[in-house]
Amino acid sequence: MIFINGLGAVSPQPNAGSGQFPFEFTKYDGNQLRCPDPGYKEFIPADQIRRMGRVIKMGVTAAKLCLRDAAHVTGFTSGPERPEIIPEAIITGTGMGCMEDTEKFLATMIRNNEEFLTPTSFIQSTHNTVAGQIALLLKCHGYNFTYVHRGFSFENALLDAMVQLRSGSVSNVLAGGSDELTPTYFSITSRLGHWKRKPVSNDRLLEDHQRGSVAGEGATFFFLQKEGTHNSYAMLRDVRTLLKPGSDEKTGRFLLQMLHDNEIAPADIDLVVAGFNGDPGSDAIYRNVITACLPGSAIAFYKHLCGEYQTSTAFATWFSAMMIRHRTLPEFALLTPPPANFRNILIYNHYLHVNHTFILLSAP
């Protein structure tokens, strides 16, 4: 088994990263959920903050929150000058990478006729910049990898982390997912019909029947080990991905096979945390699959908290691990009566009907 022994999040819910749970639900009106900037100076040297793009600052902060939490969970101490554990490997997933710096670089190229270009935006526009900056700040010289596979990005980072740990290559991994929302990206994807045209309150997201969802962003990290402690959040049992299943029936068979492989009966899934996002066509898929395969499970959702983005399942994993740890389900995430137990939680998400993912967590 793989244990979650630390976590950290920067999300549109400003108090989610405080470690308190349930946190106070923050309501928004519109079609975008953006992360309020935390106090970056606590986590990043002041002289480096101004050179970092927004998603880099979010990622570094979430990673350091995770590593500080891991120090508490595992009993690690190294003094006030180094409150974080140094991971042996850093593995991240991102759907779009550092969009802000990419846009800056391209805009400067156009404005200056491809002359007199500064390298900073280009250097920080690559998709592995977040993982690289974390490694540089922590002086971590181990395995460092970033997955860029649309709606599979975070799941592939988890799968790699599980392989590294089970093979014995490392004893711990810092794994996470991050994506940012920029005005240009939002404008382009709006033309594709991804987002709701009229403003909607996120606490009434599933009551709105417009096409599309609300755009989101965030950065979430996990400290993974093969050994648990009495403070471990959850066990990461399995991660599965399914590309373009073609029918809800095929998705259901895939889900049931995953449970069978893990020797879990459908009735043993206490809670399904599904990626309902307010788009009628998208949400119908969740209803069909869950009704057919897990009719007795309680159901919760999470995208009214963080919005829709390609690595939103990182936030869902954080949310689910916190529910297992505290044995409580906030009312603002409920779609059915709460479960009696929090032994097994299944996270089910799909991105644009293409990338279907399942993450299975259990109580440690």
Secondary structure, 3 states (H helix, E strand, C coil): CEEEEEEEEECCCCCHHHCCCCCCCCCCEECECCCCCCCHHHCCCHHHHCCCCHHHHHHHHHHHHHHHHHHHHHCCCCCCCCCCCCCCEEEEECCCCCHHHHHHHHHHHHHCCCCCCCHHHHHCCCCCHHHHHHHHHHCCCCEEEEECCHHHHHHHHHHHHHHHHHCCCCCEEEEEEEECCCHHHHHHHHHCCCECCCCEEHHHHHHCCCCCECECCEEEEEEEECCCCCCCCEEEEEEEEEECCCCHHHHHHHHHHHHHHCCCCHHHCCEEEECCCCCHHHHHHHHHHHHHHCCCCEEEECHHHHCECCCHHHHHHHHHHHHHHHCCCCHHHECCCCCCCCCEEEEEEEECCCEEEEEEEECC
